[in-house]
Amino acid sequence: MKQTKLCLILLTILAVSFLGQVVYGDVDTDTSFALSFGTGESFRVEDDYRLTSYTFTVESGSLSGTGTLNVDSGVGTLVISSTGVCALSVSGYSSSSTVYVDGAIYVIGSLVNLVAGQTVTITWKSITTIIVGDGEIVNLYFRSDTYTTLGVSAYGLDEDYTNIDTTTSSTAAGATDFYYGFRVWLFESATESTELTAGTPIGIIALDSNTTGYESATWTFEGANVVFGYEALKVIVYERQNSSDWTAKATFVSDVLLTNYLQPSTWTFELYVTYTVGTSTASSFSFGSSSYKSGIYNFIYTMPLHSQLQWWRLSHGDLIGFLIGGYVDIIGEAFYVFILLGVAASLYRRFGHLGPIAFFFTIFGGVGGIVWLFVPLWAAIIVATFVILITTFIVWRIIR
């Protein structure tokens, strides 16, 4: 009787734990939702697959009707059926995406004109990049926390953003044009570095009219050799007012680069900016969170050899990384699933039934559980399936 009660309690805890897990998927709805926006009003669609957003602004008329949204890993689609006359513009999205209106490429700044009763299909997808050689494309985001790499401390520069954003602001008297630019270095220490941008800011973003949203500029990077594990990337964002001198506003550093070569590509520098001009001028850029994904897009590096990663881990005293990392490098993060299966098999062999396994995952699973520190999202779904099967068997044992 006590065992039955214990199993029921464990089942309840498991159910609560699974309800607490955050599992995201495609945004796919066949149910139309109401659209009602007047001239000058905007609405935004967030697309986590392409790590960008799309802002739709009613430039004239009024948008009254319905919309249907479908966002998946291949393409995003917004179908708008308007009952009135309006003109829409699309803005704010990353230059690594292409937007189409009824199959034709949308040109930034142009208008999508709708008449009463018209339906328009707006789609977007990521630009395909062809890599010559074994390369990895990543986006490097400006983070709001502090990294200390090779003796240099600054804001972080990494493949993931933080949860808290930061804003850097400036003001000027009268109507003033603002410019933002970027300089990039490879550095070995606080005193040894090699600039990749020839001593002057590149990727210039110019602001001369009221603006709020993402602005971007590109730079053709010709490639650079890297001392594996002993160099890192530093990026400084500069600001200039009218024709004044450039002023450094924020510095970002990456972790050490585990690659031998940064491949040639067209980098896209993107900032979330605000610019308001009147009797005085105020400008700022924000970064560090999912709402302000400022950073460098289309950064490509050459994948390292497994042997290089292993020797680097061992030379830096990372014994656990040396023992586990080789398996993860070869078979991916599925290796952690094998560890969990090994623990589950040992528990079953020791106790002879599945109750301790369910107890183990209940204690260490769920939101904030220790296990989920080591299990990626896709592996968590596999583990969750495994636990569900165990729970199903326990329930069957109770009611049979």
Secondary structure by P-SEA (a helix, b strand, c coil): caaaaaaaaaaaaaaaaaaabbbbccccccbbbbbbbccccbbbbbbccccbbbbbbccccccccbbbbbbcccbbbbbbbbcccbbbbbccccccbbbbcccccccccccccccccbbbbbbbbcbbbbbccbbbbbbbbbcccccccccccccccccccccbbbbbbcccccbbbbbbbccccccccccbbbbcccccccbbbbbcccccccccccccccccccccccbbbbbbbbbbcccccccccbbbbbcccccccccbbbbbbbbbcccccccbbbbbcccccccccccccccccccccaaaaaaaaaaacaaaaaacaaaaaacccaaaaaaaaaaaaaaaaacccaaaaaaaaaaaccccccccccccaaaaaaaaaaaaaaaaaaaaaaac
